[in-house]
Amino acid sequence: MNLKLTTHVNDKLVQEGTTADMIFDIPTLISYLSSFMTLSENDVILTGTPKGSVDTAVGDVVVTEIEGIGVWSIQ
């Protein structure tokens, strides 16, 4: 529960935080969600974002990284 999270928009760092900032830990979220739905391999649970949300426009490149897990890029 202390993984670094970052988001870049067009190569500019706009968000930075850690999973330690989350209200509920990952096991609690998985337990709660799986109590009323089936979670499958490769499902993504979206929980919100650290401070620093910005507006984006068509064509912007958004890259989010979770330390030790991977990178998610959207264009």
Backbone hydrogen bonds, N-H to C=O, Kabsch-Sander energy under -0.5 kcal/mol:
donor,donor_aa,acceptor,acceptor_aa,energy
5,L,17,G,-3.3
6,T,65,E,-2.2
7,T,15,Q,-1.9
8,H,63,V,-2.8
9,V,12,K,-2.4
10,N,8,H,-0.5
10,N,61,V,-3.0
12,K,9,V,-1.6
13,L,11,D,-0.5
14,V,7,T,-2.9
15,Q,7,T,-1.6
16,E,51,K,-0.6
17,G,5,L,-2.2
19,T,3,L,-1.9
21,D,18,T,-1.8
22,M,19,T,-1.6
29,L,25,D,-2.0
30,I,26,I,-2.7
31,S,27,P,-2.4
32,Y,28,T,-2.6
33,L,29,L,-2.7
34,S,30,I,-2.5
35,S,31,S,-0.6
35,S,32,Y,-1.1
36,F,33,L,-1.4
37,M,33,L,-1.2
39,L,37,M,-0.6
43,D,40,S,-2.1
46,L,44,V,-0.7
47,T,45,I,-0.5
59,G,75,Q,-0.6
60,D,57,A,-2.5
62,V,60,D,-0.6
62,V,74,I,-2.9
63,V,8,H,-2.7
63,V,61,V,-0.5
64,T,72,W,-3.0
65,E,6,T,-2.7
66,I,70,G,-2.5
67,E,4,K,-2.9
67,E,65,E,-0.5
69,I,66,I,-2.6
70,G,66,I,-2.1
72,W,64,T,-3.1
74,I,62,V,-2.9
